[in-house]
Amino acid sequence: MYNKYFILSLLFLVVLGTSCEDYLDVNEDPNRATSAPPGPVFTGAITQYSTNRVIDLGPALSTAAQLWSGGGTLGAGVFTRPEQYNFSIFTTGNTWRAYYRDIQKDLSLAVIGAQEIGDPNAEAQCKIFQAFTFYSTTVLWGDVPFSEAINVDFTTIEINTLNPAFDPQQEVLEGVLNLLDEGIALIDETRPTVITANDLIYKGDMSKWRKFARSLKFRTLMTMVDADPTKADEIGRMVSEGGMIEAGDDAIFPFFSDPGNQNPFWGTLNTFAGGANLFYFGGDVMVELMKADNDPRLLAYFEPYPGGSDPEVMGAPAGVQSFPSNPWVLTTSGVSGPELVRPDAPDVLFPYSEQAMLEAEAMVRGFASEGLAEADTRLRAGITDAMNNYDIDATAITDYLDNSIPDLTTLSADDARAIIAEQLWIDCIIRPLEGYTHWRRAEIPALPVPEGALTTNFIRRLPYPPDEINANTSAPSVLPTVDERLWFDNN
Amino acid sequence: MKQISLTLMLVLFAMGFALSQRTVSGTISSSDGEPLIGASVLVKGTNNGAVTDIDGKYSVSVPDGSNILVVSYTGYNTLELEIGASNIMDVTLDESSTLLDEIVVTALGVEREKKELGYAVTTVDGEDVANARSGNVLESLAGRVPGLRINTSSGTAGGSVNVLIRGANSLAGGNGPLFVVDGAPISNNAFNGTRNEIIGGGVDVGNRASDISPDDIESISVLKGASAVALYGQRARDGVILIKTKRAREGKISVDLNTSFRFSNPLRLPDFQNEYASGNFGQYDADVFVNGWGPKLSEVQGQNFRQFPFTEEGPLTAQPDNVKDFFETGTTFLNNIAISTRGDMGDLRVSYSYLDDKSFVPGNELQRNNLSINGGTSFTNKLRARASINYVRLEGLNRPRQGSNSPNVLLNSIYGMARTMSVDDLRNNLQDENGATIGLDGNNTTNNPFYIVENNPFNNAVDRLYGNVEVNYDILPWLNVLGRVGTDVSRESRRNITSKGTLGAINGLFEDRSIYRRELNTDLMLTARKDFNESLSGTFLVGWNTNDIYFENTRLVANDLVAEKVYNPANALSTNNQRFESTRRLVGGYFDFGIAYNDYLFFNVTGRNDVSSTLPKDNNSYFYPGVSTSFLFSEAFNLSDGPLSYGKFRASFAQVGSDELPYQLDFLFTPAADIFTQFVPNNTFPIGGQSVFVGPDLLPAGQALQPQAQNTFEIGTELQFFNGRIGVDFTYYNTLTSEQIVSISVAQSTGFDAIRQNVGKIRNSGIEGLLTVTPVKTKDITWDLFFNYTANNQEVVELAEGLDDLALTSGFSGLSVRAEKGESFGLYGSAWARNDDGDIIIDEATGLRQAGDRERLGNILPDFQLGIGTGFTYKNFSLSALVDISVGGVMFSRTVSSLRGQGLAEETLENRGQIFIDEGVIELPDGTFAPNNVPVRSMQDFWGNYTNNSNTEGSVFDADFAKLREVTLGYQLPTSVTKGTFIRSLTIGLEARNLWLIHSKVPHIDPEASFFGPSLIGGSANVEFWSIPSARSIGINLKAQF
């Protein structure tokens, strides 16, 4: 009797014991993958970059740099405060998070993926974009984690450096140059890259990636040269070598008219204001400058005030808190021609117009030896390219070049540089990162400290996001104020 | 069978002596007229006795010379009665109020006598939750149980209730207790969305433990410490709420009817100013949604202004009741019918409840149907089976959105409307003649609340089946085996509609979410009971448990609708699908060995070993022991005849281990469905036809992860004096939770938000006291009082090395709930800048305060809670009341801050148009401070700065409150009236809940409001933003038994 129970229980335990292991073996995640090819990871990183640039960073930085004005009418602080240098911790925090946690980490993973499959081109694409992102980070904040950022052993799943050091900006920018050189050296145009369809910028065209990388290097050198004049030689060498972005080579991240893939700045206006721009207006300095020169881009940039018999474009002064109602606004989709605000408005990362104008600047400033006449040619090529991007009528371009742009050879080097700086600034209407960086190099045109600004001087940097400062013991203990200049900002 | 044969034997025995003895017979019943079956009747000084039969009848022979009858029944006071001349003696027994024989339900549904237990258990009788019953049974527990914190989040019909026992033990969330119905665990899932979804127009979707019908509850036992629950394993770490459902009572067929009808309205609405129109700095402006800083109404009479609905100009008139008039009178119907019977074949109870709760928010309604069956039978005298099966169908209609960043947030447009807007105008002007939506402001940025209510519902529906089947077999007289299978399967679908034409989302969108959860729990238990000798007995239990939880959450977001009011994904220009599923399993073996000495000394040892699927295979098995003892010194030293009628001392120590969430170990790539974009709905992937994978934001723990551990020690005493007229139950406990599995924030420059680690220790210690007093007890009048007191002290003992402070959850602009070393969980945010003397530093340019650094602004949980209840019965009348008091802790209200910032709150009238100098100091050039003498430019500037996002302190308030929770007045028809009819009993009552907010330091809103909800870490913090006000309800109740 008892034996029977004993044997039965024993059998029962044996059955339970053996099935237990299988029963508990359910911790493999059905929702996620253990590995991913570099292509889809790359797409995520570049989309993250442009999405952040267009909506999180873009509008706030555009008003702080006085490319746009908040106009002050709505009292919606999130739209108006950045131009008084009061940045939301979400603006700075989201950007920092996108740069490091999303873009740099995912590109590091894609680099590993590319190395595993032995694709140097894919690795190059990732590294070039990493360099571009580090450049963006340091021109906003100065000293930032670089050499110890994303220091992760992905095999043992361990972070090697929990508190990445904030490297001096000069070292970060040198690092950017090295990363670009690494990327350029990896490029092999004779073989395809696995990142082709996933490359929404150049569709895997490695010769364009080489040009883009060289242009990024050139932009970086031009950024460094005021603080480190030894960069002048390499700038001159690059100009004479060429091989950088030419007309038709613009680095562009596309948005699409398909809902869900639309330009998020357009999405914001569409969602909150039914497509009308109630939030952002032309800055008065920009508008007055363009009006004075009869710039044909004025109506491509800004929508005239619809009231009255004589529609006119007017800008709003920076920081103004109570601008008269219904002011003049950035153009919306009702205006013909390529518009700033439409569902498929792309994020322009590096247009030829900027390349040409930077080359003109290098010549005017004597870094490159091609001379003022060639500088004049490059500037005009740059302006023409910039105007073409807004479908400006050819005769209007010619009129403008003939009547509003003096022959650089007739000007002093300083005056010639001022003309170029002004053009760079105007061209950057929707590229605040470059617009703000080039403005800090030249401080042309003169911009006032806005009404109600938190500091008495013009803003020179963004405040560090509190999340990073609080979590990173290597972060600076004394935080700089927003009017402290960065290393490069040394003109 | 045994009882019946005993009766037969006794009857035969009695018959044998019939000639020389007289026979006395009668009925033994309880004070409510129920016959008592199995009561014993003994003729004092003889061996003559009888046991009552199924109708409570007995018959006993009384030898000559004997004249005392001793009548006793478990749970009732024993009576000694003199036998008179009559041979018929009907006896009524009163329920005993001492604890000696009280039976409580403990872990795994095992019923034990309370005196044996070495830990604190509080039992709430089903009657208490059925009186003044809330549709949500958890709400009814508020103020009744020491150690328990019940927090109703909002006035949403079917809204959620946060339950916390003895404070929060975990840094990683999931601090709520385990809910167990009839021995099997059920879900208390309360997935309210992610933090962003909750802040951005989240709704209060309720929690699953609220699905139970209050009318099906026999009793609720709250097992507080881990010691009470070692047998349930890890999920019982934070206590267990054991619900025993009603079974058929002994006797004939019984039909019970309980019906309530109640009215409700908001307990509290803000105090508004009614003197100023909309606009800024005294200038009228109706285009901007800033509604209280315009011109003074009395100064602009005779003038006409552009105002809603923006068709023509008109005069401005104050509408003091416009907010109040938006709300309707809520109505609640709560009906239950139950039929039950118990006979030789077994017992069966079938119950149906219907709840229709229309809240005072137009359109918001909860409909709930509960059908439950509970029955058991004996197949043989060794084999028994029982089953309890419950089906719930719930529909929540038009649940209002709370928070911000969503065009559908309701209270923003109700509370925020101009004081001159008339509700009738709002109701009648949703669209203009072209069909375009009319906003509350001329700029068309804020939606008309009636538009949201009519066009943008959030609805959810739950279908749920839970229950269990158990089979019991007596292998030997002292050896029993029990198998129990319990399951809880629910499917919830939610639909969140933002119609085409909504301002702020002009193209419309909708979201469908489906949540499926299935839990299967099995137990196999072998119990041996042995009396070693007269004074020593033992119980040995070994068991085997498996638990399997599958969870699935799918979400579809369809953006940009083509046709209006068609909520089919094919009608959307873009859709975004997400799906998450998880399985977690646990296998455990456990034992519970108890010995009892002389019925006054009890000792228990428990142990359990769990193996979890979610931990690394090398570390996935963990054992945890427990010991407890109970000593009835009143019995041991025979004190019960003195003033101390009952005295018990108890002590226990226990450990509980626990595991991790599923899938937290490996480094995995997520196929990304969408990409974060500020201000607008997220962009979606694929983009340009390309799919996207992203790496994890949380660095997984890998294979090094250990199980978490919790140690609890508690001692307590239970005392009763003067036969139960005074009772004291006191407990001290100390719980240390260590090796917590937590996501520790790291610098984002590492590439991650956080890393998953075993770190941290949290200690919760505290006292719980319950005092019951019956000052008056006569035949007609009884007056009872109870006081229950809870004080919990939490301390974050240790975090990771080098880490002093950990964010648990964050709200808006700098507000966060944090765990700081050496402190309890607190609310943190930027405080006003102060000098070393603590004076607020005023900016000498503006006269305004300045936001300073992040500081601790207060505890999230109260220092102590006190519940005071009283019951008074006079003949057939009964009156009861319950007051709930909470002291300590702070709350953050964005509603209050918005009302002030917009110049709508009453206090913004002060100093308007006058010179106002804020209290504080200004810094002099030499670094010293002088009293502030700089006036503010305007009160709009002052309040704008005071309520600005950049400071938190201005909107933090002490959360102390006192509330009159419930009042009931009942009248039971005397049995003399119902006698002879088919009605066995009939009770009519008046009942009221949340009648009166007696005391609060928070202006304008209910100090209990919160909107993070139970699913977030730190969600028990009182942080609110446009939360729906809580309800006050008054109604009538009718209870009948046939």
Contacts between the chains, C-beta under 8 A, distances in Angstrom:
chain1	res1	chain2	res2	distance
A	16	B	544	7.3
A	20	B	587	5.5
A	20	B	611	6.9
A	23	B	546	7.4
A	23	B	585	6.1
A	23	B	587	6.7
A	24	B	585	5.4
A	24	B	587	6.4
A	24	B	611	6.1
A	24	B	612	7.4
A	24	B	613	4.3
A	24	B	620	7.3
A	25	B	613	7.1
A	26	B	583	4.5
A	26	B	584	7.3
A	26	B	585	5.7
A	26	B	613	5.0
A	26	B	662	7.7
A	27	B	613	5.2
A	27	B	614	5.7
A	27	B	662	6.1
A	27	B	663	6.3
A	27	B	665	6.8
A	28	B	663	7.7
A	29	B	582	8.0
A	29	B	662	7.4
A	29	B	663	3.8
A	29	B	666	6.9
A	29	B	668	5.7
A	30	B	581	5.8
A	31	B	579	7.0
A	31	B	580	5.4
A	31	B	581	6.5
A	31	B	582	7.8
A	31	B	663	7.4
A	31	B	670	7.4
A	32	B	663	7.4
A	32	B	668	3.8
A	32	B	669	6.1
A	32	B	670	5.0
A	32	B	671	7.4
A	33	B	668	6.4
A	33	B	669	4.7
A	33	B	670	7.9
A	33	B	671	7.0
A	33	B	693	6.8
A	34	B	666	6.6
A	34	B	667	7.7
A	34	B	668	6.1
A	34	B	669	7.5
A	35	B	669	6.7
A	36	B	669	4.0
A	36	B	693	3.7
A	37	B	693	7.9
A	39	B	690	7.7
A	40	B	690	6.7
A	40	B	691	5.3
A	40	B	692	5.2
A	40	B	693	4.4
A	41	B	669	7.4
A	41	B	692	7.5
A	41	B	693	5.3
A	41	B	694	7.0
A	41	B	695	7.4
A	43	B	687	6.9
A	43	B	690	4.5
A	43	B	691	7.6
A	43	B	692	5.1
A	44	B	672	5.9
A	44	B	675	7.8
A	44	B	685	7.6
A	44	B	692	3.8
A	44	B	693	6.5
A	44	B	694	4.9
A	47	B	675	6.0
A	47	B	683	7.8
A	47	B	685	7.6
A	47	B	687	5.4
A	47	B	692	6.8
A	48	B	675	6.4
A	51	B	675	5.6
A	51	B	676	7.7
A	51	B	677	5.8
A	51	B	683	6.2
A	55	B	677	5.4
A	55	B	678	5.4
A	55	B	679	6.6
A	55	B	680	7.4
A	56	B	677	7.6
A	56	B	678	4.8
A	73	B	288	7.9
A	74	B	288	6.7
A	74	B	443	7.2
A	74	B	445	7.9
A	75	B	280	7.3
A	75	B	288	6.0
A	75	B	290	6.0
A	77	B	949	7.4
A	78	B	679	7.8
A	86	B	950	7.9
A	88	B	813	7.7
A	89	B	813	7.1
A	89	B	814	7.1
A	90	B	678	6.6
A	91	B	678	7.7
A	94	B	676	7.3
A	94	B	678	6.2
A	96	B	748	6.1
A	96	B	749	7.9
A	97	B	748	5.2
A	97	B	753	7.8
A	100	B	748	4.9
A	100	B	749	4.7
A	100	B	750	7.7
A	100	B	751	6.2
A	101	B	697	6.1
A	101	B	748	4.6
A	101	B	751	5.9
A	101	B	752	6.4
A	101	B	753	6.2
A	102	B	694	7.0
A	104	B	751	6.4
A	105	B	695	5.5
A	105	B	751	3.4
A	105	B	752	7.2
A	106	B	694	5.8
A	106	B	695	5.5
A	108	B	751	6.9
A	109	B	669	7.8
A	109	B	695	5.0
A	144	B	749	7.6
A	145	B	747	7.6
A	145	B	749	3.7
A	148	B	749	8.0
A	149	B	749	4.7
A	149	B	750	7.4
A	149	B	751	7.4
A	150	B	749	7.5
A	150	B	750	6.8
A	150	B	751	4.1
A	151	B	750	7.3
A	152	B	699	7.7
A	152	B	750	7.0
A	152	B	751	5.9
A	152	B	752	8.0
A	154	B	667	6.6
A	156	B	702	7.4
A	157	B	667	5.2
A	157	B	699	6.5
A	157	B	700	6.1
A	157	B	702	4.6
A	158	B	702	7.9
A	159	B	699	6.4
A	159	B	746	6.9
A	159	B	750	5.0
A	159	B	751	7.7
A	159	B	752	6.9
A	159	B	755	6.7
A	161	B	750	7.0
A	162	B	746	5.9
A	162	B	747	7.1
A	162	B	750	6.3
A	163	B	747	6.1
A	164	B	747	6.4
A	164	B	749	4.5
A	164	B	750	6.3
A	197	B	689	7.3
A	197	B	690	6.2
A	198	B	690	5.2
A	200	B	687	7.1
A	200	B	688	5.1
A	200	B	690	6.9
A	254	B	688	6.4
A	256	B	687	7.1
A	256	B	688	6.1
A	258	B	573	7.5
A	258	B	574	6.5
A	259	B	559	5.4
A	259	B	560	4.4
A	259	B	572	7.8
A	259	B	573	4.0
A	259	B	574	3.4
A	260	B	559	6.4
A	260	B	574	3.6
A	260	B	575	8.0
A	260	B	576	6.5
A	260	B	683	5.9
A	260	B	684	3.6
A	261	B	574	7.8
A	261	B	683	6.4
A	261	B	684	7.0
A	261	B	687	4.8
A	261	B	688	6.7
A	262	B	683	7.2
A	264	B	677	4.4
A	264	B	678	7.9
A	264	B	679	7.9
A	264	B	680	6.0
A	264	B	683	6.0
A	267	B	677	7.1
A	267	B	680	4.5
A	267	B	681	7.6
A	267	B	683	7.5
A	268	B	679	4.7
A	268	B	680	5.0
A	270	B	506	7.0
A	270	B	507	7.5
A	271	B	504	6.2
A	271	B	505	5.8
A	271	B	506	6.9
A	271	B	679	7.5
A	271	B	680	4.9
A	271	B	681	7.2
A	272	B	445	6.7
A	272	B	504	5.6
A	272	B	679	7.2
A	272	B	680	7.9
A	273	B	445	7.5
A	274	B	444	7.4
A	274	B	503	7.9
A	274	B	506	4.7
A	275	B	506	7.9
A	278	B	443	6.5
A	278	B	445	7.9
A	322	B	280	7.6
A	325	B	287	7.0
A	466	B	814	7.9
A	467	B	745	7.6
A	467	B	748	6.4
A	468	B	747	5.5
A	468	B	748	5.7
A	468	B	749	6.2
A	471	B	745	5.4
A	471	B	746	5.8
A	471	B	747	4.3
A	471	B	748	7.4
A	472	B	747	3.5
A	472	B	749	6.4
A	473	B	802	7.3
A	475	B	747	7.6
